Amino acid sequence: MSTNVKLLISILVCIALAGSVTVFAQLAPEEVQPTEFQNRTTRSYIYQAEGTHTAPEELHVPFLYSVTETSPSVQSAFIQITGIAYPAVGTSTPGATISIDDETFSTTRAEFFRTNTRPQGRSFTLLYDVSPYFAQRVTEPGDYTFVWDALLQNVEYGSLAVELITTYQYEPIDPLMPIWGTLDSGVFDTGTPVGAGYNALSWRGALGGPSFDQGRVLLQLATSHCANGAGNAPACDDGAAWEFRGGALCSADDWFEKPANTPIDLHATGCLPHFNDKRYYRYRVKICSVECDTAGLFTPTVDEVIVNWSP
């Protein structure tokens, strides 16, 4: 008689700038961040003009921002605008009102930047701080759509280029599986008062990896006349623990190991004196991602453990 035990286990375990001055926010050094998090800085293209822009003019440029890491937390986000400023006809202060997701420039995100001009042109760099807005919106991995808005006033811009500079903290994912993991079954009752004879032990499932050949699956068995694993039946009150044994040594430190769907003949192991003539049994499964001493990229999967016994 055999018992098929169903299971599925796997090892689881606001910066205002004038002229050509550039100001960058000072970021906390990575070494002061919690060790389980890391910082990453990215630069993303938003816009680049092919010709010139002459005020008054509005620009509304949508752009996509993507984050793939786990638990992103934006530490800083700046939109950097560079170009050359030439004077234009008008009486207002030369510059641009910059905003994000604000087509009418009516929110508190709208900010005016003065850009000094010269007839022959003057280069400039602006940094528009969107850190609070990004920190509020970007809270998990995914794609985020924003619109960069600009209102040009009394100025002509050439070589206009816009990019996004962000620094965010994230939780790195360890690609490696744990070295090993174990599972102990519940208690099974053969219903045989004088005890059963235990014949074979096997498992069904697959090793890990693309070719299903990575990792190991190891088995042990424990039997007892007592449902609690004690060794003094019928009193069963000595407090003894279940004795899981396996391998050629039939010891607690050794394991049975065979490929999937290949029975382990318990008669040939020297364990029968420990297993036979016991009514109750449990099994223990140990699965390893590589060789039980190194973490790997894949995990075996065990679907069933089969204990074959006779009354």
C-alpha positions, 0 to 999 in steps of 0.5 A, a space after each residue: 500500500 502506498 500513500 500519495 501526499 500532495 504538496 507544492 514547495 519551492 525555496 522561498 524562502 525651489 531653485 531660481 537661477 539667473 544668467 548661466 548659474 547652475 545649482 544642484 541639490 546636495 544628495 545624501 551619500 549612499 553610505 548613510 542610507 540603510 544597507 538594504 536600500 540603494 540609490 540610483 541617479 538617472 537622466 532622461 530626455 524630454 525635449 530638444 528644439 530643432 530651431 528657435 522659440 520666440 516669445 510669447 509662446 507656450 510649450 506642452 511636452 508629454 514625456 514618459 518616466 519609467 521605474 523598474 526597481 522595487 519600492 522606489 522612493 524619489 530623493 530628488 527630481 529636477 528638470 534641467 533646461 539649457 539653451 541660448 537666450 537672445 533678446 526679443 521685442 517686448 517690455 516684460 522681464 525676459 524668462 520663462 514660467 516652468 511647470 509640470 502637469 499644469 497647462 494653465 500655469 495656475 498651480 503652485 508648481 508654476 515657477 518663473 525663471 529669469 534668463 538674461 540675454 545678449 544680442 549675440 546670445 547668452 547661454 543658460 542652464 535652469 533647474 526646475 525642482 519637481 522633487 515633491 511632485 515626483 515623490 508623491 506620484 512615483 511610489 511603485 514600479 511602472 510607467 508614469 506620464 508627465 507633461 512639461 509646460 513652459 511659457 516663454 516671455 520676452 525672449 528668443 531661445 535657441 538650442 533649447 534642450 530639456 532633460 530630467 535628472 532623478 535620484 531615487 532609493 530602491 530595494 535591490 532584489 537578490 536574484 539568488 535563491 536560498 541555499 536550502 529549505 526544508 519541510 516536515 510533513 504532518 503525521 500519517 496513520 497507517 491504521 495498522 496496530 502492530 505496525 507497517 512495513 516500509 518499502 519505498 520512498 519517492 518524490 514527483 516534481 522537477 529540478 530547477 533551471 531551464 533544463 530542469 537539472 539544477 538543485 537537489 531534492 533530499 528525503 528522510 523518514 521517521 516512524 513511531 508507535 506513538 502519534 506524537 513521535 514518543 518512544 514508549 508506546 503505549 504510554 507515549 509520554 517520554 517527550 521524545 522527538 521524531 527521529 528523521 533518518 536517511 541515507 546509507 548511514 541511516 542517520 539524522 545527518 544523512 539523506 536519501 536522494 534519487 531522481 524524480 519518479 525513482 523509488 528509493 528501496 528502503 529494504 536496501 538501506 539498512 534503515 528497516 530496523 528503525 522504520 519497520 513495525 511502526 504505525 505512524 510516520 512522517 517525512 522530511 523534504 530538503 530542497 537545495 538551489 545548487 549543492 546545498 552549500 551555495 545559493 543558486 538562481 533556480 529552485 526545484 519543485 516537489 509536487 508529491 512525496 510517496 511513501 510505500 508501506 505494507 500492513 
